[in-house]
Amino acid sequence: MTFRSASDVYGPGLIGLVLSGGNADGADGLAYIRERGGLAIVQDPLTADVPYMPQQAISRMQPDFIVPADELLFFIRGLLHK
């Protein structure tokens, strides 16, 4: 629900990030963000402690970026400083 609410407020200015997790709620919310023009980032499931949620996000939609866990901080910093 948080992703949906944030997307309704920020629209295409929102960056959504799905990390390791054991259910699909984040995947649904990320798809909602993407449908409204926001940016969708998914942790590479190969680097997730629990890969289910990132895998669901990738299978439900085409994320803008799939990033390994150890690169996420630098990747997001790079996006914010463009």
N, C-alpha and C positions, 0 to 999 in steps of 0.2 A: 504494500500500500504506500510505503514511503516513496518509492520510485515514481509511482503514478502521481502522487500529490506534487512532488518536486517538478515533474515533467509538465503538469498542468500550469504551474507557476512560471517556470523558466523556459519551457519550450525548447527551441533549437540551441539555446545557450547552455543547456545542461550536459554534463559529462557523467555517464553512468558506468560503474565498474562492478563486475561480478567476480567474486573470489571463491575460494574453496567453500563447499557447503554440501549438506546432505539432502536438500529438497530443491524444488524448482521455482520457488516464489521469486527469487532474484532474476531468474531467466525470464519469467513473465514480465516483470517490471522493466527489465532492460529492453525487451522487445517493444514495450510501450514507449519508452524513451526514444528508441530508434524510429518508430513510426511517426513521431512528432518532430523529427529532425534533429534530435539530440545525438551526441556522440556515444557510441557503445564500445566499451573496452571489456575484454574477458581475460582472466588469468589463464594462461596455458594449462589445460588440465593435467599435462604431464608433470607440472610443478606444484600441483595442489595436493594438500593433505587428504582432502576428500574431493575427488574430481567430479562428482555427480552434477553439481550446479553449473560449473563452467561448461561441462559437456552438454547439458540441457540447453544452455544459452546458445551455444554454437549450433546445435541441431535445430533450434527453433527460428533462428534468424542469422543473418550475415553480419557479425560484429564488424566494426570499423577496424579494430585491432585485436589481436590475440598476443599477449605479452607474458613471458616467463616471470615468475614471482620475483626473482632477484633483480629484474630490470624495471619493475613497475614504478618505483619512486623516481628514477631518472627519466623514465618515459613521460610520466605525468608532469614533472617539472618542465620538461621540454615543451610540452603542449601549452603550458601556462605562460611560458616566456616567449611565445611566437608573436 
